[in-house]
């Protein structure tokens, strides 16, 4: 578990998080720059199961982000490195009811520290679909810069992907 001024980042709890997770994945604006299409509840469940499986395989993964003040599920943020990914990533998806409050940046900073200090990563990236101005802004606030572009991400998209990233502090 990680904690920031306003947020708790904890392991995903399917019973506690699923309804909010499914609602976020069913929102067109939320998934436009992630999986590209809305998910049914069954697809959202499989998405959550994938995150839980990533924790089992890698020992880390997306955290559920919870607002300290209200206990509301804010989104998922965290380290991610599935098969076929270009490098280890810190990624984020914020629920539509919690946008524009700085939560992705706040949680992202905590996850960067975790990745560099606890996981021992030497570099992390953020895979951002072209046109996702909000995520580019978050990446830049986190201190990342555009490293390169690539065509697609395995199992996700064939669209152009901007790879932002940064090295661990010395």
N, C-alpha and C positions, 0 to 999 in steps of 0.2 A: 504494500500500500504506500502511495505517495500522498503528500498533502501540500497544498499551497494556501495562500491567504484565504481564498474563497472556495476552493475545490478539494474534494477527496477523489483520488484515483485509486481504484481498487479492482480486484479480479472481477471479471464478468460473472454475474449471478443470474442464470437463466430465469429462475422463478421471479426474481425481483425486477429484472431489466427488460424482459422480453416485450411487453406491451409497448413501452416507449421506443424500444429498438425497432420493432415492426412498424410503428407509426412513422418513424424517421425514414426508414427504407421504402416506405410507400409514398413518400413525398417527392414529387418530380424535381423540385429545385435542389433537394438534398442529394439526390443520386445522380444528377445531371453530370457531374464531374467525377463520379466514382465508378459505379458499375454501368451507368448510362441509361438504365431503365428502372422504373419502379419495381419493387418486389412485392409479391403476395406474402401473406403471413408464413406460408410454408417455405418460400424462398428465403425470407428473413430469418426463419428458424435455422435453415441450413447455413446461412451466412454467420449467424451467431455460433453455431456448432463448429464452423471452420476456425473462428477465432479461439474458441475453447481448445480445439485440437492443436492449434499453433502453440498454445501454452504448453500442452503435453509434449509436443515434439521438440520445441526450441527452449522451453523453460521461461519464456517471456511472450508477450503479445499485447494487443490492444487492451487498455484498461477501460472499464466503465468509469465515466467522469460524473461525479455527483456534486450538486450544489450544497455546500455546508449549511447555508441558511435555510433551505427549503427541503433538502433531501431529494430533489428532482434529478432525474437522469438527464444529463446535459448532452452526452454523446460518448464517442469512443475515441481515444487518443493513445498512441503508444508505439513501441517498437514492433516492427513487422518485417519479416524476411522469408516469405514463402518461396517455394521452388520456382525458379525462372526469373526471380526479381533481380534487377541489376546490382543492387547492393543493399545492405541493411538500411531500413527506412524508419523515420518517425513520421507517422501519418495521423490524420485527424478527420473526423466527421462529427459535426455538431448538429444537434436536433434543431429543426426550424424555429421552435419556440425559444431558443437560447442563442440565436445569432446576434452578432454585432455588440457583444458584451466583453470581448477580449478573452473568452474562455479558451479558444484554441491556442492562442499565444501563451496564456498562463500555464495551461496543461502541457503544451509543447516544450516550454522551458524546463519544467520539472522532468519531462521525459528525456530531454537532451542530457541533463545532469545524470539521470539514471543510466542512460545508455553509455555515456563516457566513463562515469565513475564506478558503476556497479557491473555493467556488462563488459566493460573494457573495450568498447568500440573505438577505433581510430578515426572513423569518419561515418557520418550518417547522411542520408539523402532524403528528399521529399519528392515523390513522383506526382506531378501536377499536370493535368490535362490542359492543353492550350486553351486559353480563354478564361481560365478560372482565376480571375483577378483577385478575389478575396483570399484564396490560398497562396497566391504569389505574395500578397501583402503579409500574410502570417509568416511565410518562409523568410522573407526579408527582415521582419521584426525579430525573428529568432537568430538573425545573423548569417543566414544562408545566402548563397549567391547562385546564379545560373551556372551550372557546370557544363551542360550539354543538352541536346535533344535526342530523342529516339522515336522510332515508329513503333507504337504499341507497347502493351504490357501483356505477357502471356496469361490467357484466360480472362482478361479484363477488357481490353480495347485494342483496336488497330489504329486508333487516332494518334496524332503527334503528342508526345509526352515531354514536358519540360522537367529536367532533372536538376533540382536545386540541392545544395548540400553544403556541408562544412566539416572541417577537420576538428578533432578533439583539441581542446586547449592544451597548450604545453605546460 
